[in-house]
Amino acid sequence: MEEDAEIRLLEQRKLEALRKKLKAAAPPAKERTDRELVESMLYDRGDEVLEAAYGAFPAQTESMVRELAQMVKAGRLAEKVSGGELYSIFRQLGLRFRLKTSIRVQDKGKLVDLSEKLSRKRDE
């Protein structure tokens, strides 16, 4: 019985030594930036809205991204944010910018821009 206890003790020591080596060898976990955290919470063209906002108002957008990231970290913002909701927030803050939009319609089994379809109709 004494040998069994000694064997278990040796096994525990070896396991602990392996755990320490594994911790030392593992690369440190990379902390996500505020922007990466906010981008992970966006859907439905949210990334496009954020890029357009950075292009038009970089300082104000960075400030807003920091606030949104703090809300996510604190657990006050748990749901994903759509592009429309994000755009609405920017507009409520007085930050107005244009987004590239297009209307596509189905024509002969393919999706085409509305302007292209209208120009074809004029040509016919």
C-alpha positions in Angstrom: 0.0 0.0 0.0 2.8 2.4 0.8 4.2 1.9 -2.8 0.7 2.8 -4.2 0.7 6.1 -2.3 4.3 6.8 -3.4 3.4 6.1 -7.0 0.3 8.4 -6.8 2.4 11.1 -5.3 5.0 10.8 -8.1 2.3 10.9 -10.7 0.8 14.0 -9.2 4.2 15.7 -9.1 4.8 14.8 -12.8 1.4 16.1 -13.7 2.0 19.4 -11.9 5.4 19.8 -13.6 3.8 19.2 -17.0 1.0 21.7 -16.3 3.7 24.3 -15.4 5.6 23.6 -18.6 2.4 23.8 -20.7 1.5 27.2 -19.1 5.0 28.5 -19.8 5.1 27.3 -23.4 1.6 28.5 -24.3 1.6 31.9 -26.0 -0.2 34.6 -24.0 -3.8 35.1 -25.0 -4.2 38.0 -27.4 -6.6 40.6 -26.1 -9.1 41.7 -28.7 -9.2 45.4 -29.5 -12.3 47.4 -28.9 -13.0 47.6 -32.6 -12.6 43.8 -33.0 -15.0 43.3 -30.2 -17.6 45.7 -31.6 -17.2 44.2 -35.1 -18.0 40.8 -33.7 -21.3 42.2 -32.4 -22.4 43.5 -35.8 -24.5 41.9 -38.5 -26.5 42.9 -41.6 -24.1 45.4 -43.2 -23.0 46.6 -39.8 -19.4 46.3 -40.9 -20.1 48.6 -43.9 -21.7 51.2 -41.7 -18.8 51.2 -39.3 -16.3 51.6 -42.2 -18.2 54.5 -43.6 -18.4 56.1 -40.2 -14.6 55.7 -39.7 -14.1 57.3 -43.2 -16.3 60.3 -42.4 -15.8 60.8 -38.7 -12.7 58.8 -37.4 -12.3 60.4 -34.0 -16.0 60.4 -33.1 -16.4 56.8 -34.4 -13.4 55.7 -32.3 -15.0 57.2 -29.2 -18.3 55.5 -29.9 -16.6 52.2 -30.5 -14.8 52.5 -27.1 -18.2 53.1 -25.5 -19.9 50.2 -27.2 -17.0 47.9 -26.3 -17.3 49.0 -22.6 -21.0 48.2 -22.8 -20.3 44.7 -24.2 -17.6 44.0 -21.6 -20.0 45.2 -18.8 -22.7 42.9 -20.1 -25.1 45.9 -20.9 -25.0 45.0 -24.6 -25.5 41.3 -25.2 -27.5 41.3 -28.4 -26.0 41.7 -31.9 -26.4 45.1 -33.5 -27.7 45.4 -37.1 -26.3 47.9 -39.6 -29.5 49.8 -39.5 -29.4 50.2 -35.8 -25.8 51.3 -35.8 -26.6 53.8 -38.6 -29.5 55.1 -36.5 -27.3 55.6 -33.5 -24.8 57.6 -35.5 -27.6 59.8 -36.9 -29.0 60.4 -33.4 -25.6 61.7 -32.4 -25.6 64.1 -35.3 -23.1 62.2 -37.4 -24.6 62.0 -40.8 -22.8 60.2 -43.7 -23.7 58.4 -46.9 -23.7 54.7 -47.4 -23.3 53.1 -50.8 -26.6 51.5 -51.6 -28.0 49.8 -54.7 -31.4 48.5 -55.6 -31.2 45.2 -57.4 -34.1 43.6 -59.2 -34.5 40.3 -61.0 -34.5 40.5 -64.8 -34.6 37.4 -66.9 -33.4 35.2 -64.0 -30.5 37.4 -63.0 -30.1 40.2 -60.4 -29.3 43.5 -62.0 -29.1 47.1 -60.7 -32.3 49.0 -61.1 -30.5 51.7 -63.0 -29.3 49.2 -65.5 -32.7 47.7 -66.0 -34.3 51.2 -66.5 -31.6 52.1 -69.1 -32.3 48.9 -71.0 -36.0 49.7 -71.1 -35.2 53.2 -72.5 -33.0 51.6 -75.2 -35.8 49.2 -76.3 
